[in-house]
Amino acid sequence: MRRLLLAGLALLLCLVLAGCGVPQKKSTAIFPADEIRADTDEAIDAELWDRFAKTKKSVQKQFSEENGERVFTHKYGKTVLPEHPERIVVIGLEDTAVSLHMKIVGAHIAKTSYLYPELTAMDIENIGIKTETKTVNLEQVQSLAPDLILLRDSYDESTYRALSRLAPVVPLDLQKEEVAVLAAGYATGMGKEGEVRLWEYYGRVKEARKILKDRIGNDTVAFLRVLKKDLRLYPYSANNTNRFLYELLNLRPDPMQVALDTDPFNMALSMEKLPDLRADYLILSSGYGANSTNKAGAAQKRYEELMGDPLWHTLPAVEAGHVLQVDSVIWNAHGLIAKELAIKDLVDHLGVPSGVQE
């Protein structure tokens, strides 16, 4: 027993001091971080066609025909789809619905959302949701007599089950916005519209890639979040925003982000480690999403404190004036519209000729 106890203590000491024996995370990167990819028309088109084909194939696998009915398979089970849904309710997938110009009868309309103008102009029912607990007003949904409900699958299974008693429910992962827009299109009889919309998005991606490549070349770019209590630097390939920046837009990551792909420890960035962030450009989000605006003030205060720290001013991006502070509501959101607004931020800030930036 004593020998086992000593062995256990030795292992614990090894883990603490050297990370000995800690399993490394497997990188999910599509492209190696050190691979320099071309941004010619031909190279971008080839990437995007391959991306579209793989996305469409993965979506089509979720649809099948059983006993003469169309069925959608998802994380909670299977949903039999109505042939021609006309009364569609959307919960958490508002970006996808607006992207497709979908005719819907109800959605959650948050005043803090970047979609607020579009949703209020649609003259639809504002479905009440307690954002802290993600509790949906089921009576409101029922009163709309939906024949199909599109649900973001970050809601728990009990919400899915409750809504399923009111109408067929299609749960989708909005963090995979390209998959979501195609799947929503196929589920609602707007398959062609979904494909066209996705290619519109890819067109904006292509244009932005060429502009950014011409402007900043292979300079490195890092996305940094300032929260109420800490700074966050996310992995190269295991974070939605970073995949958008580095896979789609072909920006170059900071080595610290690449290291995080296999680092099993916390992504919080300490002040001691801050000077190791050598990115040429910083994209900085000081805040949270649309449903957490009560914390935004605290995050902004933390950023103001950070700007007063001498260590902050040792960063190459800060010294060069290459810090883009972005709207956290948009940059923490998911969906094609959110990503297109983020693209506009990047092009407006990084894509202008030298000497023109404010």
C-alpha positions as a LaTeX table, in Angstrom:
\begin{tabular}{lrrr}
\hline
Residue & $x$ (\AA) & $y$ (\AA) & $z$ (\AA) \\
\hline
Met1 & 0.00 & 0.00 & 0.00 \\
Arg2 & 2.83 & 2.38 & 0.98 \\
Arg3 & 4.60 & 1.61 & $-2.32$ \\
Leu4 & 1.43 & 2.37 & $-4.30$ \\
Leu5 & 0.94 & 5.62 & $-2.40$ \\
Leu6 & 4.52 & 6.73 & $-3.13$ \\
Ala7 & 4.12 & 5.80 & $-6.80$ \\
Gly8 & 0.92 & 7.83 & $-6.96$ \\
Leu9 & 2.59 & 10.86 & $-5.37$ \\
Ala10 & 5.51 & 10.58 & $-7.78$ \\
Leu11 & 3.14 & 10.50 & $-10.76$ \\
Leu12 & 1.24 & 13.50 & $-9.45$ \\
Leu13 & 4.48 & 15.44 & $-8.99$ \\
Cys14 & 5.52 & 14.53 & $-12.53$ \\
Leu15 & 2.21 & 15.77 & $-13.93$ \\
Val16 & 2.42 & 19.07 & $-12.06$ \\
Leu17 & 6.06 & 19.85 & $-12.82$ \\
Ala18 & 6.52 & 18.54 & $-16.31$ \\
Gly19 & 3.18 & 17.54 & $-17.77$ \\
Cys20 & 4.52 & 13.96 & $-17.76$ \\
Gly21 & 2.02 & 11.43 & $-19.03$ \\
Val22 & $-0.69$ & 14.00 & $-19.83$ \\
Pro23 & $-2.41$ & 12.95 & $-23.05$ \\
Gln24 & $-1.99$ & 15.52 & $-25.80$ \\
Lys25 & $-5.00$ & 16.84 & $-27.65$ \\
Lys26 & $-5.14$ & 15.84 & $-31.29$ \\
Ser27 & $-5.12$ & 18.77 & $-33.67$ \\
Thr28 & $-8.23$ & 19.02 & $-35.88$ \\
Ala29 & $-6.55$ & 21.34 & $-38.38$ \\
Ile30 & $-7.52$ & 20.88 & $-42.03$ \\
Phe31 & $-4.36$ & 22.66 & $-43.09$ \\
Pro32 & $-1.01$ & 22.47 & $-41.27$ \\
Ala33 & $-0.30$ & 25.76 & $-39.54$ \\
Asp34 & 3.06 & 26.13 & $-41.28$ \\
Glu35 & 1.61 & 25.54 & $-44.76$ \\
Ile36 & 1.65 & 28.66 & $-46.95$ \\
Arg37 & $-1.48$ & 28.42 & $-49.10$ \\
Ala38 & $-1.91$ & 30.42 & $-52.30$ \\
Asp39 & $-4.60$ & 33.07 & $-52.68$ \\
Thr40 & $-4.89$ & 33.03 & $-56.44$ \\
Asp41 & $-8.33$ & 32.68 & $-58.04$ \\
Glu42 & $-7.58$ & 29.09 & $-58.98$ \\
Ala43 & $-6.33$ & 28.08 & $-55.54$ \\
Ile44 & $-9.24$ & 29.67 & $-53.68$ \\
Asp45 & $-11.82$ & 28.25 & $-56.09$ \\
Ala46 & $-10.38$ & 24.74 & $-55.67$ \\
Glu47 & $-10.51$ & 25.03 & $-51.87$ \\
Leu48 & $-14.07$ & 26.35 & $-51.86$ \\
Trp49 & $-15.39$ & 23.75 & $-54.31$ \\
Asp50 & $-13.87$ & 21.01 & $-52.16$ \\
Arg51 & $-15.34$ & 22.60 & $-49.04$ \\
Phe52 & $-18.79$ & 22.88 & $-50.64$ \\
Ala53 & $-18.75$ & 19.27 & $-51.84$ \\
Lys54 & $-17.79$ & 17.95 & $-48.41$ \\
Thr55 & $-20.35$ & 20.15 & $-46.66$ \\
Lys56 & $-23.15$ & 19.09 & $-49.02$ \\
Lys57 & $-22.23$ & 15.43 & $-48.67$ \\
Ser58 & $-22.26$ & 15.61 & $-44.86$ \\
Val59 & $-25.66$ & 17.34 & $-44.89$ \\
Gln60 & $-27.23$ & 14.91 & $-47.35$ \\
Lys61 & $-26.25$ & 12.02 & $-45.09$ \\
Gln62 & $-28.62$ & 13.42 & $-42.46$ \\
Phe63 & $-31.62$ & 13.12 & $-44.78$ \\
Ser64 & $-33.24$ & 9.83 & $-45.76$ \\
Glu65 & $-36.55$ & 8.36 & $-46.86$ \\
Glu66 & $-38.33$ & 5.94 & $-44.58$ \\
Asn67 & $-41.77$ & 4.49 & $-45.33$ \\
Gly68 & $-42.33$ & 7.12 & $-47.97$ \\
Glu69 & $-41.48$ & 10.01 & $-45.62$ \\
Arg70 & $-38.48$ & 12.35 & $-45.50$ \\
Val71 & $-36.53$ & 11.92 & $-42.28$ \\
Phe72 & $-33.83$ & 14.10 & $-40.74$ \\
Thr73 & $-31.35$ & 12.42 & $-38.37$ \\
His74 & $-29.77$ & 14.57 & $-35.67$ \\
Lys75 & $-28.13$ & 14.47 & $-32.23$ \\
Tyr76 & $-31.44$ & 13.84 & $-30.44$ \\
Gly77 & $-32.81$ & 11.21 & $-32.81$ \\
Lys78 & $-34.93$ & 11.42 & $-35.95$ \\
Thr79 & $-37.55$ & 13.88 & $-37.20$ \\
Val80 & $-40.15$ & 13.16 & $-39.87$ \\
Leu81 & $-40.34$ & 16.27 & $-42.05$ \\
Pro82 & $-43.55$ & 17.84 & $-43.36$ \\
Glu83 & $-43.70$ & 18.11 & $-47.16$ \\
His84 & $-44.42$ & 21.82 & $-47.47$ \\
Pro85 & $-43.95$ & 23.63 & $-44.15$ \\
Glu86 & $-45.63$ & 27.03 & $-44.16$ \\
Arg87 & $-45.61$ & 28.02 & $-40.49$ \\
Ile88 & $-41.99$ & 27.86 & $-39.38$ \\
Val89 & $-40.81$ & 28.89 & $-35.93$ \\
Val90 & $-37.10$ & 29.57 & $-35.36$ \\
Ile91 & $-35.36$ & 29.30 & $-31.99$ \\
Gly92 & $-31.67$ & 30.15 & $-31.92$ \\
Leu93 & $-31.29$ & 29.89 & $-35.70$ \\
Glu94 & $-32.37$ & 33.41 & $-36.57$ \\
Asp95 & $-29.17$ & 34.11 & $-38.54$ \\
Thr96 & $-29.82$ & 31.06 & $-40.72$ \\
Ala97 & $-33.47$ & 32.00 & $-41.34$ \\
Val98 & $-32.64$ & 35.61 & $-42.24$ \\
Ser99 & $-29.75$ & 34.42 & $-44.44$ \\
Leu100 & $-32.22$ & 32.36 & $-46.48$ \\
His101 & $-34.94$ & 35.05 & $-46.51$ \\
Met102 & $-37.11$ & 32.36 & $-44.98$ \\
Lys103 & $-40.75$ & 33.13 & $-44.27$ \\
Ile104 & $-41.19$ & 32.45 & $-40.57$ \\
Val105 & $-43.97$ & 33.16 & $-38.08$ \\
Gly106 & $-41.94$ & 33.42 & $-34.88$ \\
Ala107 & $-38.42$ & 33.87 & $-33.50$ \\
His108 & $-36.64$ & 35.31 & $-30.49$ \\
Ile109 & $-35.94$ & 39.00 & $-31.18$ \\
Ala110 & $-33.24$ & 40.40 & $-28.91$ \\
Lys111 & $-32.76$ & 44.17 & $-28.99$ \\
Thr112 & $-29.02$ & 43.64 & $-28.57$ \\
Ser113 & $-28.82$ & 41.36 & $-31.62$ \\
Tyr114 & $-27.18$ & 42.44 & $-34.88$ \\
Leu115 & $-30.30$ & 40.96 & $-36.54$ \\
Tyr116 & $-32.76$ & 43.17 & $-34.67$ \\
Pro117 & $-33.56$ & 45.50 & $-37.62$ \\
Glu118 & $-34.19$ & 42.59 & $-40.00$ \\
Leu119 & $-36.29$ & 40.60 & $-37.54$ \\
Thr120 & $-38.48$ & 43.52 & $-36.47$ \\
Ala121 & $-39.15$ & 44.34 & $-40.13$ \\
Met122 & $-40.52$ & 40.82 & $-40.69$ \\
Asp123 & $-43.63$ & 41.39 & $-38.54$ \\
Ile124 & $-43.32$ & 38.09 & $-36.66$ \\
Glu125 & $-44.06$ & 36.93 & $-33.12$ \\
Asn126 & $-41.28$ & 37.59 & $-30.63$ \\
Ile127 & $-40.94$ & 34.33 & $-28.72$ \\
Gly128 & $-39.96$ & 34.81 & $-25.10$ \\
Ile129 & $-36.80$ & 33.03 & $-23.97$ \\
Lys130 & $-35.11$ & 33.28 & $-20.57$ \\
Thr131 & $-31.56$ & 33.48 & $-21.83$ \\
Glu132 & $-29.95$ & 32.58 & $-18.48$ \\
Thr133 & $-31.68$ & 29.18 & $-18.42$ \\
Lys134 & $-32.54$ & 28.86 & $-22.13$ \\
Thr135 & $-36.19$ & 28.38 & $-21.18$ \\
Val136 & $-38.54$ & 28.78 & $-24.15$ \\
Asn137 & $-42.11$ & 30.06 & $-23.77$ \\
Leu138 & $-43.85$ & 26.93 & $-25.04$ \\
Glu139 & $-47.34$ & 28.44 & $-24.86$ \\
Gln140 & $-46.26$ & 31.17 & $-27.26$ \\
Val141 & $-44.85$ & 28.63 & $-29.67$ \\
Gln142 & $-48.01$ & 26.54 & $-29.47$ \\
Ser143 & $-50.21$ & 29.57 & $-30.15$ \\
Leu144 & $-48.43$ & 30.04 & $-33.50$ \\
Ala145 & $-49.52$ & 26.55 & $-34.63$ \\
Pro146 & $-46.16$ & 25.77 & $-36.28$ \\
Asp147 & $-45.78$ & 22.93 & $-38.73$ \\
Leu148 & $-41.97$ & 22.97 & $-38.35$ \\
Ile149 & $-39.54$ & 24.28 & $-35.72$ \\
Leu150 & $-35.89$ & 25.03 & $-36.43$ \\
Leu151 & $-33.93$ & 24.78 & $-33.18$ \\
Arg152 & $-30.30$ & 25.52 & $-32.41$ \\
Asp153 & $-28.98$ & 22.30 & $-30.90$ \\
Ser154 & $-27.24$ & 24.07 & $-28.03$ \\
Tyr155 & $-30.62$ & 23.85 & $-26.27$ \\
Asp156 & $-30.85$ & 20.74 & $-24.14$ \\
Glu157 & $-32.74$ & 17.60 & $-25.04$ \\
Ser158 & $-35.64$ & 18.38 & $-22.70$ \\
Thr159 & $-36.34$ & 21.54 & $-24.73$ \\
Tyr160 & $-36.21$ & 19.50 & $-27.92$ \\
Arg161 & $-38.64$ & 16.94 & $-26.49$ \\
Ala162 & $-41.06$ & 19.62 & $-25.30$ \\
Leu163 & $-41.05$ & 21.39 & $-28.65$ \\
Ser164 & $-41.46$ & 18.07 & $-30.48$ \\
Arg165 & $-44.86$ & 17.70 & $-28.85$ \\
Leu166 & $-45.91$ & 20.87 & $-30.68$ \\
Ala167 & $-44.41$ & 20.26 & $-34.15$ \\
Pro168 & $-41.58$ & 18.42 & $-35.91$ \\
Val169 & $-38.23$ & 19.88 & $-34.77$ \\
Val170 & $-35.03$ & 20.18 & $-36.80$ \\
Pro171 & $-32.06$ & 20.77 & $-34.44$ \\
Leu172 & $-28.97$ & 22.27 & $-36.12$ \\
Asp173 & $-25.47$ & 23.17 & $-34.97$ \\
Leu174 & $-25.17$ & 26.89 & $-35.72$ \\
Gln175 & $-21.43$ & 26.85 & $-34.99$ \\
Lys176 & $-21.21$ & 24.95 & $-38.28$ \\
Glu177 & $-22.94$ & 27.76 & $-40.13$ \\
Glu178 & $-22.32$ & 26.36 & $-43.63$ \\
Val179 & $-23.83$ & 23.01 & $-42.67$ \\
Ala180 & $-26.73$ & 24.75 & $-40.92$ \\
Val181 & $-27.76$ & 26.88 & $-43.89$ \\
Leu182 & $-27.77$ & 23.90 & $-46.26$ \\
Ala183 & $-29.60$ & 21.63 & $-43.81$ \\
Ala184 & $-32.21$ & 24.29 & $-43.03$ \\
Gly185 & $-32.70$ & 24.80 & $-46.76$ \\
Tyr186 & $-33.17$ & 21.10 & $-47.48$ \\
Ala187 & $-35.49$ & 20.66 & $-44.48$ \\
Thr188 & $-37.82$ & 23.49 & $-45.54$ \\
Gly189 & $-37.93$ & 22.93 & $-49.29$ \\
Met190 & $-35.34$ & 25.66 & $-49.91$ \\
Gly191 & $-32.45$ & 23.43 & $-50.90$ \\
Lys192 & $-31.51$ & 25.40 & $-54.01$ \\
Glu193 & $-31.73$ & 28.66 & $-52.09$ \\
Gly194 & $-29.44$ & 27.22 & $-49.42$ \\
Glu195 & $-26.80$ & 26.27 & $-51.98$ \\
Val196 & $-26.99$ & 29.66 & $-53.71$ \\
Arg197 & $-26.71$ & 31.45 & $-50.37$ \\
Leu198 & $-23.67$ & 29.43 & $-49.37$ \\
Trp199 & $-21.94$ & 30.33 & $-52.64$ \\
Glu200 & $-22.73$ & 34.00 & $-52.03$ \\
Tyr201 & $-20.91$ & 33.64 & $-48.74$ \\
Tyr202 & $-17.97$ & 31.92 & $-50.41$ \\
Gly203 & $-17.84$ & 34.78 & $-52.91$ \\
Arg204 & $-17.36$ & 37.24 & $-50.05$ \\
Val205 & $-14.73$ & 34.95 & $-48.53$ \\
Lys206 & $-12.81$ & 34.83 & $-51.81$ \\
Glu207 & $-12.89$ & 38.59 & $-52.29$ \\
Ala208 & $-11.73$ & 39.19 & $-48.71$ \\
Arg209 & $-8.91$ & 36.66 & $-48.97$ \\
Lys210 & $-7.46$ & 38.39 & $-52.00$ \\
Ile211 & $-7.72$ & 41.84 & $-50.44$ \\
Leu212 & $-6.18$ & 40.74 & $-47.14$ \\
Lys213 & $-3.38$ & 38.82 & $-48.83$ \\
Asp214 & $-2.53$ & 41.85 & $-50.94$ \\
Arg215 & $-2.55$ & 44.11 & $-47.87$ \\
Ile216 & $-0.83$ & 42.12 & $-45.11$ \\
Gly217 & 0.76 & 39.18 & $-46.93$ \\
Asn218 & 1.84 & 36.48 & $-44.50$ \\
Asp219 & 1.80 & 38.65 & $-41.38$ \\
Thr220 & 0.37 & 36.86 & $-38.36$ \\
Val221 & $-3.06$ & 37.64 & $-36.87$ \\
Ala222 & $-4.36$ & 36.61 & $-33.44$ \\
Phe223 & $-7.89$ & 36.77 & $-32.00$ \\
Leu224 & $-7.80$ & 37.76 & $-28.31$ \\
Arg225 & $-10.80$ & 37.93 & $-25.99$ \\
Val226 & $-10.83$ & 40.16 & $-22.93$ \\
Leu227 & $-13.34$ & 38.88 & $-20.39$ \\
Lys228 & $-14.35$ & 40.10 & $-16.96$ \\
Lys229 & $-11.52$ & 38.29 & $-15.17$ \\
Asp230 & $-9.09$ & 37.01 & $-17.76$ \\
Leu231 & $-7.71$ & 37.06 & $-21.28$ \\
Arg232 & $-8.43$ & 34.19 & $-23.66$ \\
Leu233 & $-6.34$ & 32.98 & $-26.57$ \\
Tyr234 & $-7.93$ & 30.04 & $-28.37$ \\
Pro235 & $-6.41$ & 27.06 & $-30.25$ \\
Tyr236 & $-5.52$ & 27.31 & $-33.93$ \\
Ser237 & $-8.04$ & 24.73 & $-35.14$ \\
Ala238 & $-10.31$ & 23.89 & $-32.18$ \\
Asn239 & $-12.16$ & 27.21 & $-32.07$ \\
Asn240 & $-14.89$ & 28.40 & $-34.43$ \\
Thr241 & $-13.56$ & 31.93 & $-34.84$ \\
Asn242 & $-10.02$ & 30.73 & $-35.46$ \\
Arg243 & $-11.18$ & 28.18 & $-38.05$ \\
Phe244 & $-12.96$ & 31.04 & $-39.80$ \\
Leu245 & $-9.83$ & 33.21 & $-39.73$ \\
Tyr246 & $-7.24$ & 30.60 & $-40.61$ \\
Glu247 & $-9.03$ & 27.95 & $-42.67$ \\
Leu248 & $-11.45$ & 30.10 & $-44.65$ \\
Leu249 & $-9.66$ & 33.44 & $-44.83$ \\
Asn250 & $-6.16$ & 31.95 & $-44.88$ \\
Leu251 & $-4.74$ & 34.35 & $-42.31$ \\
Arg252 & $-1.59$ & 33.25 & $-40.50$ \\
Pro253 & $-1.83$ & 32.28 & $-36.80$ \\
Asp254 & 0.49 & 33.27 & $-33.97$ \\
Pro255 & 2.69 & 30.35 & $-32.81$ \\
Met256 & 1.05 & 30.47 & $-29.36$ \\
Gln257 & $-2.30$ & 29.56 & $-30.92$ \\
Val258 & $-0.76$ & 26.68 & $-32.83$ \\
Ala259 & 0.79 & 25.36 & $-29.60$ \\
Leu260 & $-2.62$ & 25.43 & $-27.92$ \\
Asp261 & $-3.89$ & 22.83 & $-30.41$ \\
Thr262 & $-2.07$ & 20.14 & $-28.44$ \\
Asp263 & $-1.77$ & 21.88 & $-25.06$ \\
Pro264 & $-4.03$ & 20.19 & $-22.48$ \\
Phe265 & $-4.08$ & 23.18 & $-20.14$ \\
Asn266 & $-6.24$ & 26.29 & $-19.79$ \\
Met267 & $-6.54$ & 28.77 & $-22.64$ \\
Ala268 & $-6.50$ & 31.71 & $-20.24$ \\
Leu269 & $-3.53$ & 33.93 & $-21.04$ \\
Ser270 & $-1.64$ & 35.19 & $-18.00$ \\
Met271 & 0.06 & 38.59 & $-17.90$ \\
Glu272 & 3.37 & 36.77 & $-17.57$ \\
Lys273 & 2.73 & 34.99 & $-20.88$ \\
Leu274 & 1.31 & 38.04 & $-22.64$ \\
Pro275 & 4.69 & 39.26 & $-24.03$ \\
Asp276 & 5.02 & 35.91 & $-25.84$ \\
Leu277 & 2.14 & 36.91 & $-28.11$ \\
Arg278 & 4.09 & 38.26 & $-31.09$ \\
Ala279 & 1.31 & 38.52 & $-33.70$ \\
Asp280 & 1.62 & 41.37 & $-36.19$ \\
Tyr281 & $-2.10$ & 42.13 & $-35.89$ \\
Leu282 & $-4.53$ & 41.66 & $-32.99$ \\
Ile283 & $-8.29$ & 41.28 & $-33.27$ \\
Leu284 & $-9.60$ & 42.13 & $-29.82$ \\
Ser285 & $-13.07$ & 41.39 & $-28.45$ \\
Ser286 & $-13.80$ & 42.88 & $-25.03$ \\
Gly287 & $-17.16$ & 41.46 & $-24.13$ \\
Tyr288 & $-19.67$ & 38.69 & $-24.59$ \\
Gly289 & $-22.56$ & 37.74 & $-26.85$ \\
Ala290 & $-25.94$ & 39.39 & $-27.37$ \\
Asn291 & $-27.47$ & 37.60 & $-24.36$ \\
Ser292 & $-24.71$ & 38.57 & $-21.90$ \\
Thr293 & $-24.54$ & 42.34 & $-22.26$ \\
Asn294 & $-24.71$ & 42.80 & $-18.47$ \\
Lys295 & $-21.09$ & 41.63 & $-18.39$ \\
Ala296 & $-19.92$ & 43.86 & $-21.23$ \\
Gly297 & $-19.08$ & 46.78 & $-18.98$ \\
Ala298 & $-16.85$ & 44.65 & $-16.78$ \\
Ala299 & $-15.01$ & 43.27 & $-19.81$ \\
Gln300 & $-14.47$ & 46.76 & $-21.21$ \\
Lys301 & $-13.15$ & 47.92 & $-17.84$ \\
Arg302 & $-10.71$ & 45.00 & $-17.84$ \\
Tyr303 & $-9.51$ & 46.05 & $-21.29$ \\
Glu304 & $-8.99$ & 49.63 & $-20.14$ \\
Glu305 & $-6.89$ & 48.30 & $-17.25$ \\
Leu306 & $-4.95$ & 46.18 & $-19.70$ \\
Met307 & $-4.16$ & 49.19 & $-21.88$ \\
Gly308 & $-2.64$ & 50.87 & $-18.82$ \\
Asp309 & $-0.25$ & 47.97 & $-18.20$ \\
Pro310 & 3.30 & 48.45 & $-19.59$ \\
Leu311 & 3.36 & 44.80 & $-20.73$ \\
Trp312 & 0.50 & 45.51 & $-23.14$ \\
His313 & 2.57 & 48.11 & $-24.93$ \\
Thr314 & 5.41 & 45.65 & $-25.55$ \\
Leu315 & 3.29 & 43.66 & $-28.02$ \\
Pro316 & 4.32 & 44.21 & $-31.67$ \\
Ala317 & 0.71 & 44.73 & $-32.79$ \\
Val318 & 0.11 & 47.35 & $-30.09$ \\
Glu319 & 3.36 & 49.17 & $-30.86$ \\
Ala320 & 2.46 & 49.28 & $-34.57$ \\
Gly321 & $-1.14$ & 50.39 & $-33.98$ \\
His322 & $-2.43$ & 47.12 & $-35.44$ \\
Val323 & $-5.18$ & 46.39 & $-32.91$ \\
Leu324 & $-8.71$ & 45.99 & $-34.24$ \\
Gln325 & $-11.29$ & 46.17 & $-31.43$ \\
Val326 & $-14.43$ & 44.45 & $-32.69$ \\
Asp327 & $-18.06$ & 44.21 & $-31.62$ \\
Ser328 & $-18.20$ & 41.21 & $-29.29$ \\
Val329 & $-21.87$ & 40.59 & $-30.09$ \\
Ile330 & $-21.02$ & 39.97 & $-33.76$ \\
Trp331 & $-17.73$ & 38.16 & $-33.24$ \\
Asn332 & $-19.18$ & 35.80 & $-30.62$ \\
Ala333 & $-22.18$ & 35.01 & $-32.82$ \\
His334 & $-22.52$ & 32.22 & $-35.37$ \\
Gly335 & $-24.15$ & 32.20 & $-38.79$ \\
Leu336 & $-23.38$ & 33.45 & $-42.27$ \\
Ile337 & $-24.52$ & 37.01 & $-41.58$ \\
Ala338 & $-22.37$ & 37.26 & $-38.45$ \\
Lys339 & $-19.36$ & 35.96 & $-40.37$ \\
Glu340 & $-19.98$ & 38.39 & $-43.23$ \\
Leu341 & $-20.06$ & 41.29 & $-40.77$ \\
Ala342 & $-16.77$ & 40.01 & $-39.32$ \\
Ile343 & $-15.32$ & 39.86 & $-42.85$ \\
Lys344 & $-16.33$ & 43.49 & $-43.36$ \\
Asp345 & $-14.53$ & 44.43 & $-40.13$ \\
Leu346 & $-11.35$ & 42.76 & $-41.34$ \\
Val347 & $-11.44$ & 44.23 & $-44.82$ \\
Asp348 & $-12.28$ & 47.73 & $-43.57$ \\
His349 & $-9.45$ & 47.64 & $-41.03$ \\
Leu350 & $-6.74$ & 45.46 & $-42.54$ \\
Gly351 & $-7.59$ & 45.74 & $-46.20$ \\
Val352 & $-6.97$ & 49.44 & $-46.72$ \\
Pro353 & $-3.71$ & 50.82 & $-48.14$ \\
Ser354 & $-0.98$ & 51.91 & $-45.74$ \\
Gly355 & $-1.42$ & 55.42 & $-44.38$ \\
Val356 & $-5.21$ & 55.41 & $-44.84$ \\
Gln357 & $-6.16$ & 53.79 & $-41.53$ \\
Glu358 & $-7.22$ & 56.06 & $-38.71$ \\
\hline
\end{tabular}
